[in-house]
Amino acid sequence: MEQKDYILREIEKIAAILGTIRQKLFGGSDNLSLSVEKQFEDTKDMLLNDAGFDLEKFMSLDKVEGNAYLSSIKGFSIDNIELLAECVAGIGSGSKSDFSRQYYEKALQLYQYCNDKSKTFSLEREEKIEAIKNRWH
């Protein structure tokens, strides 16, 4: 029972962290002047310090290594990984460089991971995947 409570607390903690990151990236007009680099640094620092997730490391890993890394982090539920994918795609949408494609690819990887691990189909997730794919064309 204690192990289950711990995991639930970790899931809730990561959800709160990702919610804060999402609000910082997408919410409010005071964030419009944030550069992509600043967004990435802030997101990276919050995830590493508060959730133990190294976004920079994840961005450098291939798909198999990245999925293994995701599996190793306690508290990353399907919902939390979807929030992370949304944040990574949001950083990519603000970038005008080749990094934009890397962010989109990682967001797609995260969504695909969710599809692989989830027992239910999500139309909303599929719409987000299609929206990312359409941004490349």
C-alpha positions in Angstrom: 0.0 0.0 0.0 2.8 2.4 0.8 4.5 1.8 -2.6 1.2 2.6 -4.3 0.8 5.8 -2.4 4.3 6.8 -3.2 3.8 6.2 -6.9 0.5 8.2 -6.9 2.3 11.1 -5.1 5.1 11.0 -7.8 2.5 11.0 -10.6 0.7 13.9 -9.0 4.0 15.8 -8.5 5.0 15.4 -12.1 1.6 16.4 -13.3 1.8 19.6 -11.3 5.3 20.3 -12.6 4.2 19.8 -16.2 1.1 21.9 -15.6 3.4 24.7 -14.4 5.6 24.3 -17.4 2.6 24.3 -19.8 1.3 27.5 -18.2 4.7 29.1 -18.4 5.1 28.2 -22.1 1.5 28.8 -23.3 -0.3 30.9 -20.8 -0.5 34.6 -20.4 0.7 37.5 -22.5 3.7 38.1 -20.2 5.4 35.0 -21.7 5.3 36.2 -25.3 8.8 37.6 -25.2 10.4 34.4 -24.0 12.9 33.0 -26.5 12.9 29.3 -27.5 16.2 28.9 -25.8 14.9 30.4 -22.6 11.8 28.2 -22.7 14.0 25.2 -23.2 16.3 26.1 -20.4 13.4 26.8 -18.0 11.6 23.7 -18.9 14.8 21.6 -18.7 15.7 23.0 -15.3 12.2 22.5 -13.8 12.0 18.9 -15.1 15.5 18.0 -13.8 15.2 19.7 -10.4 11.6 18.9 -9.6 11.0 15.6 -11.4 14.4 14.0 -12.0 13.8 14.0 -15.7 16.8 15.2 -17.9 15.1 16.7 -21.0 18.4 17.5 -22.6 19.5 13.9 -22.2 16.1 12.7 -23.6 16.5 14.9 -26.6 19.8 13.4 -27.4 18.6 9.7 -27.2 17.3 7.7 -30.1 13.8 6.2 -29.9 14.7 3.0 -28.2 17.0 4.6 -25.6 14.4 7.4 -25.1 11.6 5.0 -24.5 13.8 3.1 -22.0 14.6 6.3 -20.2 10.9 7.3 -20.0 10.1 3.8 -18.5 12.8 4.4 -15.8 11.2 7.6 -14.4 8.7 7.0 -11.7 5.6 9.1 -11.9 5.4 9.5 -15.6 1.9 8.3 -16.4 0.4 8.3 -19.9 -1.3 11.6 -19.0 2.0 13.1 -17.8 3.9 12.0 -20.9 1.2 13.6 -23.1 1.7 16.8 -21.2 5.4 16.6 -21.7 4.8 15.9 -25.5 2.7 19.0 -25.6 5.4 21.1 -23.9 8.1 19.8 -26.3 5.9 20.5 -29.3 5.2 24.0 -28.0 8.9 24.7 -27.8 9.3 23.4 -31.3 6.5 25.6 -32.6 8.3 28.7 -31.3 11.5 27.8 -33.0 12.4 29.0 -36.5 15.5 26.8 -36.8 16.3 23.2 -37.5 15.7 22.6 -33.8 12.0 22.9 -34.4 12.0 19.6 -36.3 13.9 17.9 -33.5 11.3 19.1 -30.9 8.5 17.9 -33.1 10.1 14.5 -33.7 10.6 14.1 -29.9 6.9 15.1 -29.3 5.8 12.5 -31.8 8.0 10.0 -30.1 6.3 10.8 -26.8 2.9 10.5 -28.3 3.8 7.2 -29.9 5.1 5.9 -26.6 1.7 6.8 -25.1 -0.1 5.0 -27.9 2.1 1.9 -27.4 1.6 1.9 -23.6 -2.0 3.0 -23.3 -4.8 0.5 -23.4 -7.3 2.9 -24.8 -7.4 4.9 -28.1 -7.3 8.6 -27.8 -8.8 10.7 -30.6 -7.4 13.9 -29.0 -3.8 12.4 -29.0 -4.2 11.4 -32.7 -5.3 14.9 -33.5 -2.2 16.3 -31.8 0.0 13.9 -33.8 -1.6 15.0 -37.1 -1.3 18.6 -36.2 2.5 18.1 -35.6 2.9 16.2 -38.8 1.0 19.0 -40.7 3.4 21.6 -39.4 6.3 20.0 -41.3 4.6 20.4 -44.6 
